[in-house]
Amino acid sequence: MAQLSGTPVLILKEGTSRTRGRTAQENNIMAGIVIADAVKSTLGPRGMDKMLVDSLGDVTITNDGASILKEIDVQHPAAKMLVEVAKSQDQETGDGTTSSVIIAGELLKKARDLLEKKIHPTIIVGGYQKAAEKATEILDEIAIKMEGLDKKLLNKIACTSMNSKSVIGAKNHFADIAVDAILQIIEDVEGKRKADIDMIEIIKKQGKSLTETELIKGMVVDKEVVHAAMPRRVESPKIALVNAAIEVEKTEFDAEIKIDSPEQIKAFLDEEERMLKAMVDKIINTGANVLICQKGIDDVAQHYLAKAGILAVRRAKKSTLEKLAKATGGKIASSLDELDESYLGEAGLVEEIKLGDDKLVYIRECKDPKAVSIVIRGGTEHVVDEADRALHDALCVVRNVIEDSTYVAGGGAVEAEIAKRLETYANKVGGREQLAIEAFAEALRVIPKTLAENGGHDPIDIMTELNKEHAKEEGIWYGVDVMKGKVTDMLKGGIIEPARVKLQAIRSASEAAQMILRIDDVIAAKASPPSQSGGEGGMGGMGGMGGMGGMPGMM
């Protein structure tokens, strides 16, 4: 509202709220801190789980930062930025989502202290920018290069990513599966190693235990054999992959067929059958004895296929067909006319297996498949879902190290080392920016500190000991051993993480904190009618988080 000769001039739409200056900054910073605090207790091997209940009453139990922030319904715009941090971290590296959000929250907390000392936000942002660049340099400098494909090392990396997950009892089994799966799908692209995780089909089936989880060097099609008379097991199969319907096509327009006698009906039906038989004959003539079809297979065609001893599956997903081509060395035929012997894929065995109430078709023993399947088993749906999240993290970290060939020690060792070196760098920078760089360094120490707290240990004692070790030249890889409650060499302890995870966590946390600190004016349109949670809906205060999606008790 502006005043002109005593007459009010309406600039913003009626009902629009506006928060300016320090109040706007304080609200945004508080929103970020609350989000970070929500996931803080999940960090590390002794982190706690969250039970998330959505509006439909579906329950998710997890301690995966990205999953938690995806499930909770965050309303505050600044808090949404931290949710974006977790999302980008998950997409880029697949792990370290909790760490990145905690670091972002701590950077905002430290910035709030500096703002109270009357340091301008632009100076803080400038200091954070320099600190993030320097931290990246330090990380590149201290990261260790992996020689060749060290399977033992990759196993330790996979185990580290699962230490905080509920599959910890079966982590060695899962680590072996993750490493074998990634090593199987590696391809050389322009002289660089690449592993596309999309080439790993993950199928979740309730029943049995986590240790029954299996890696299949081939594909598992979550469909059953279409006809009862078809074989259920084919050795040394020739596999036809077809993206065409084995049915008589119906006309696109309304058509009438005038029939005067029963003979004409018979002729019409006979012709239809002849066409279907001709289609099946094309498949038989190629020498195929297994057919995976993306579209439908007519009942009559099924009968002829069964008579020929061909095992057939219909309505397989397009993505499954593409992976099958990579696994079996076959090609996908978009019509039966182009299908010939050169299109057929090979494997050692195709069989139908019953898991619980479901039947699945296993294509095993493929020769050097570039696509594989993992069938996850577990006692309950929640166990299987959490196992899937843990396995995804393990696959991602193994892929990261194989592609980048660099790794570092975990347990907060990297953060403590970078913090120490940033403090030395801050003294060289001087001025007010020095305070911002020192605040950035101190914010990184939140990782080892939180690990100690979540492990039930005294964070002050642990941090004092950690700083003492990092002051020494050889103490670079010392971190928090949560199980023993003391500071040890994490590299010797086999707690190893990809350098890419740490790099992305620091970068994304720093960028999110800088973006939030630059905001000094929040103009919010009129809020829509209040939801059942009764939050403030807008930007006025933390009430805008709307009870975080049916989780009022979580905060």
BELMOVEN-V505082 format. One record per helix or strand of 3 or more residues. SS is the DSSP state (H for helix, E for strand). FROM is the first residue (numbers start at 0). TO is the last residue. Records with the same first field share a line. If there is no record, write none. Layout:
BEGIN
SS = FROM-TO ; FROM-TO
END
This chain:
BEGIN
E = 1-3 ; 6-8 ; 16-19 ; 49-52 ; 58-61 ; 186-188 ; 191-193 ; 199-206 ; 213-215 ; 218-220 ; 232-234 ; 237-241 ; 289-292 ; 310-312 ; 348-354 ; 357-363 ; 371-377 ; 405-408 ; 477-480 ; 485-488 ; 495-497 ; 520-523
H = 20-39 ; 64-70 ; 76-91 ; 96-115 ; 120-141 ; 150-161 ; 167-184 ; 196-198 ; 209-211 ; 261-284 ; 298-306 ; 317-327 ; 335-337 ; 340-342 ; 380-403 ; 412-428 ; 430-443 ; 445-453 ; 458-469 ; 472-474 ; 498-517 ; 541-547
END
